[in-house]
């Protein structure tokens, strides 16, 4: 019998959370400086050197990748659930400010050009993510600021990369390895020298203002989000659905065949571009020297192709192609950033499908299907519970729930795939036992570089920084090796979709026998016990697509199998 993780293991984390939530109740701005001591006292696995005088570049780079690129100019971060909340707080038309992005975190953010950054939040999990990120960022910025005061006037920061001797000397003065400086340069690129000058000029003193922390505002934001979907596809209220939480590219690429149709055009683009390494890979794939998937490579190049001059034309053409196949994109305009796609199974063209789906002639009955796929860009933490609860309350019969996403791993390597059937949720303190529809045999045939580990145990943490080495050791001793942020909240919603009451807390819950299909698959993107490899990684590269598409193929094959069986029985 499974047992829950002892709560005493996270006392330092709970103290840190109590500190920032009590401060955020203030109606005025609060200073990140007031959180630095509690942050350091937490002894975060991802910021183990917070209290040390030397810079913790892994933590700084981790924060940089997950905060908007304008952070060196930001003085005040404002958090709210919707445009109405921002307006009520005196920040009007924030969506007319410049929209800004982070490399490795999806959160709607807008910058006014004068030091104010507005961030849309979807749940408490966004706060548990943002506050530690901002605190780690400020702590490490100020360590670098102190060291840059000792920099000789003979070293011009804006010209630092032109002289290898100056570059090495800079690393020595900052007391960081040159490869950490290389990682910083890779992120900032042309802004490298300019951002170092900003760090040298003044210490970081960020302020934060939470406009509303009420549960009702999160519910309103969730309602605004659903309303936009229902307006676009009114019939969704009556139709049976398969729910998928994944991303906004893999499902559509596999179903639409758009990239495969453009193979010649993508080949030409690759040959005239400067991506020589990718061109060599493409030629090796074509000649059979590289085992990589031809389809995965084309999906990857399509994204790069659309980033060039005529991007809008390409996107319009792709959207038109997708809509002819019953694939509808719905973006989130008024609240948090969770894009959705509604896919009509009856309009799928089997001739355009990724060949790995291998549908054959038995696919013909699919044209009679009334079912829809709702695919959403996976939300962060507790927003997963909110979105699935909202969807299940407003659609016809739910036929399947499938969750695929990134996770950290304690026993695998980056690119491996983990399939769990036990999840401990830190939010509810529940341990869920459930029948996962997938096994290693469903993924392995489509995975070239990684390994599939099934029968795993996952833990849903409250935030990436909200983990200590001692806490991770307890998980590992209990056999938990898959660390992520959404499975627990999704399973809490699944419980309420199959039971007549709200999910309990601190219980062992058996979900075997639920009346719909359920599958949860993660691919490893982080190894938290190896900070050097984990914290500097912004996102999975082209090679990371191997696991993403292996999982995508498995999920769609499962849906096709179930839907054809349902049509046959009807």
C-alpha positions, -999 to 999 in steps of 0.1 A, spaced: 0 0 0 14 34 -10 18 61 17 20 98 14 52 118 17 59 131 53 49 168 54 78 175 79 102 172 50 91 205 35 91 228 66 117 252 50 96 254 18 64 260 38 81 288 58 92 305 25 57 303 10 40 316 42 64 346 41 57 357 5 19 350 7 16 371 38 35 399 22 16 397 -11 -17 403 8 -5 440 10 -25 464 -12 8 481 -22 40 470 -38 64 447 -19 102 445 -22 118 413 -33 146 422 -9 123 413 20 122 377 7 159 371 1 165 357 36 136 332 35 146 322 0 181 315 10 170 296 41 149 273 20 181 256 7 165 251 -27 180 223 -47 180 247 -77 196 275 -58 219 258 -33 244 287 -33 219 314 -26 236 324 7 271 320 -7 291 351 -17 301 335 -50 276 337 -79 253 307 -85 253 310 -123 231 279 -127 203 295 -107 208 329 -125 206 313 -159 176 292 -149 158 324 -139 169 343 -170 154 316 -193 121 317 -175 117 355 -172 111 379 -201 141 392 -219 134 428 -208 141 420 -171 173 441 -170 150 472 -175 122 461 -151 116 477 -117 80 466 -109 63 433 -117 25 434 -116 5 402 -115 -32 398 -123 -56 372 -136 -73 392 -164 -74 425 -182 -103 436 -160 -82 430 -128 -53 451 -142 -78 479 -151 -93 478 -116 -58 481 -102 -51 512 -123 -32 496 -151 -53 503 -181 -49 486 -215 -19 465 -205 -24 443 -235 -15 474 -257 19 474 -241 47 455 -258 42 418 -255 74 401 -242 84 365 -239 107 342 -220 127 315 -237 116 286 -214 83 297 -197 50 304 -213 32 333 -195 14 363 -211 36 393 -202 35 430 -213 61 457 -209 53 494 -208 88 506 -218 92 524 -184 101 497 -160 67 481 -155 60 444 -164 24 431 -163 22 393 -160 -11 373 -164 -14 345 -138 -37 315 -140 -35 300 -105 -15 300 -73 11 280 -91 21 310 -111 29 329 -78 49 299 -66 68 300 -98 73 338 -103 84 348 -67 113 323 -64 124 332 -100 124 369 -93 142 364 -59 169 341 -74 173 366 -103 178 395 -79 202 377 -55 225 366 -83 223 400 -102 235 417 -71 264 393 -66 275 401 -102 270 438 -96 293 437 -66 321 420 -86 317 443 -116 326 472 -94 361 458 -94 364 457 -131 392 478 -146 383 507 -168 405 492 -195 379 464 -201 350 478 -220 320 456 -215 304 463 -248 336 451 -265 344 422 -242 339 394 -267 364 409 -292 393 401 -268 397 366 -255 421 378 -228 395 403 -216 368 376 -217 388 353 -196 397 381 -172 360 390 -169 352 354 -159 379 355 -133 367 388 -118 331 374 -117 344 342 -101 326 320 -125 338 294 -150 342 306 -186 317 280 -198 291 297 -175 300 330 -192 295 313 -225 260 302 -215 252 337 -205 264 350 -238 244 324 -257 212 337 -240 219 375 -243 237 374 -277 240 410 -289 228 423 -256 256 406 -237 278 437 -232 248 460 -227 233 438 -200 266 435 -182 268 473 -182 233 475 -167 244 450 -140 275 471 -133 256 504 -132 231 496 -104 220 469 -80 187 451 -87 158 462 -64 126 446 -78 91 454 -65 61 431 -69 24 440 -68 -2 412 -67 -35 429 -77 -58 402 -65 -52 369 -49 -88 358 -46 -100 324 -58 -130 341 -75 -107 361 -98 -90 328 -109 -124 314 -116 -134 345 -137 -102 342 -157 -109 305 -163 -145 314 -174 -132 341 -199 -109 315 -213 -137 289 -218 -161 315 -233 -137 322 -261 -136 285 -270 -174 281 -268 -180 311 -290 -157 297 -317 -171 261 -315 -207 263 -300 -214 226 -307 -187 216 -283 -213 216 -255 -230 186 -270 -202 166 -286 -181 138 -270 -145 148 -266 -110 134 -261 -90 158 -239 -53 163 -245 -28 185 -226 3 188 -247 15 217 -268 3 236 -299 25 221 -325 30 183 -324 -6 172 -326 -14 196 -355 18 187 -374 11 150 -372 -26 154 -382 -24 180 -409 5 169 -430 14 205 -437 51 203 -432 53 171 -452 36 188 -482 62 216 -480 92 192 -481 107 206 -513 103 242 -501 117 234 -467 147 216 -483 154 248 -504 151 270 -474 176 249 -455 201 250 -483 200 287 -486 200 294 -449 230 294 -425 220 262 -406 249 241 -419 247 216 -390 210 210 -397 217 207 -435 242 180 -428 217 162 -405 190 164 -432 214 150 -459 223 122 -435 186 114 -429 179 113 -466 209 91 -473 200 68 -444 232 75 -425 213 91 -396 184 72 -379 166 104 -371 129 107 -382 124 125 -415 90 137 -403 103 151 -370 131 170 -389 106 186 -413 83 197 -383 114 213 -367 125 231 -399 89 244 -406 90 264 -373 123 280 -384 110 286 -419 80 305 -405 102 328 -384 116 346 -415 104 377 -434 70 364 -447 60 348 -415 24 361 -415 18 348 -451 31 313 -441 10 312 -409 -22 323 -427 -16 296 -453 -11 269 -427 -42 280 -407 -63 278 -438 -50 243 -446 -57 232 -410 -92 246 -410 -100 227 -442 -92 195 -421 -114 206 -392 -85 218 -370 -94 251 -353 -69 272 -333 -82 294 -304 -58 318 -287 -63 332 -252 -69 370 -254 -83 382 -221 -67 360 -195 -39 335 -190 -19 320 -219 -34 286 -226 -40 282 -263 -65 256 -275 -71 235 -306 -104 219 -315 -101 190 -339 -130 174 -357 -122 137 -361 -147 133 -390 -127 157 -412 -92 141 -408 -77 132 -441 -59 98 -438 -38 105 -468 -22 135 -451 -15 119 -417 20 112 -404 28 77 -418 37 65 -383 0 66 -374 -4 37 -399 -42 40 -401 -48 18 -431 -81 12 -449 -100 5 -416 -99 43 -410 -129 50 -433 -156 49 -405 -139 79 -389 -158 101 -413 -189 93 -393 -175 104 -360 -191 132 -339 -162 133 -315 -138 162 -310 -103 164 -297 -96 194 -273 -59 199 -272 -46 226 -249 -11 241 -244 -3 225 -211 -9 249 -182 13 254 -151 5 236 -119 -29 242 -104 -42 258 -136 -43 222 -149 -71 213 -124 -90 245 -132 -89 240 -170 -99 203 -170 -127 211 -144 -140 239 -166 -139 218 -198 -155 187 -182 -184 209 -169 -193 223 -203 -189 195 -229 -206 163 -238 -193 129 -227 -155 128 -220 -141 97 -237 -105 101 -228 -80 123 -208 -44 123 -220 -15 143 -204 19 146 -221 46 170 -210 81 176 -197 93 164 -163 125 162 -143 139 127 -137 160 112 -109 168 80 -126 167 86 -164 185 109 -188 172 138 -209 151 126 -238 138 94 -220 101 88 -217 85 80 -183 51 64 -179 37 65 -143 8 48 -126 13 64 -92 13 101 -85 18 119 -52 4 154 -54 20 181 -31 -11 204 -36 -37 180 -22 -12 156 -4 -31 128 -21 -14 98 -36 -33 87 -67 -32 51 -81 -46 49 -116 -47 28 -147 -24 43 -173 -35 34 -208 1 34 -221 30 11 -216 65 10 -230 54 -10 -260 32 19 -272 61 44 -273 93 24 -279 87 17 -317 87 54 -324 115 65 -300 149 65 -317 173 79 -292 158 75 -257 145 48 -234 110 42 -222 105 36 -185 70 25 -175 55 16 -141 71 47 -126 60 68 -97 57 106 -101 55 135 -77 38 168 -85 57 196 -69 44 231 -62 73 249 -80 107 242 -95 126 262 -69 104 247 -41 124 216 -37 153 207 -13 179 180 -16 166 164 16 130 164 2 142 149 -31 160 122 -12 128 113 6 110 110 -27 138 88 -42 137 65 -12 100 61 -17 106 52 -53 94 85 -69 116 94 -98 94 115 -121 91 151 -109 66 174 -126 39 200 -120 6 190 -136 -3 154 -131 -16 157 -95 -40 186 -103 -52 168 -134 -59 137 -113 -78 157 -88 -100 169 -116 -104 133 -129 -115 123 -94 -143 149 -95 -153 138 -131 -159 103 -118 -171 108 -82 -200 128 -67 -178 149 -44 -148 172 -43 -114 155 -42 -102 148 -6 -69 157 9 -41 136 23 -56 103 11 -46 73 -10 -70 73 -39 -77 44 -62 -89 56 -97 -92 22 -112 -126 18 -128 -131 54 -140 -155 55 -169 -131 70 -195 -96 64 -208 -67 79 -190 -30 83 -200 -2 103 -185 33 104 -202 63 126 -195 95 131 -214 126 140 -194 139 175 -199 157 180 -166 180 161 -142 177 182 -110 204 162 -92 229 174 -119 225 212 -119 250 218 -146 229 199 -171 196 209 -158 195 246 -151 212 259 -182 188 241 -205 162 264 -219 142 240 -239 145 207 -257 164 211 -290 157 192 -323 169 160 -307 143 165 -280 116 163 -306 122 125 -308 105 119 -274 78 146 -280 66 130 -313 69 94 -301 45 103 -273 22 123 -298 20 93 -321 11 69 -292 -17 92 -279 -33 97 -314 -31 60 -322 -49 53 -289 -76 78 -297 -81 65 -332 -83 29 -318 -109 38 -292 -130 60 -316 -131 34 -343 -142 8 -317 -169 32 -305 -182 38 -340 -182 1 -347 -203 -6 -315 -227 21 -324 
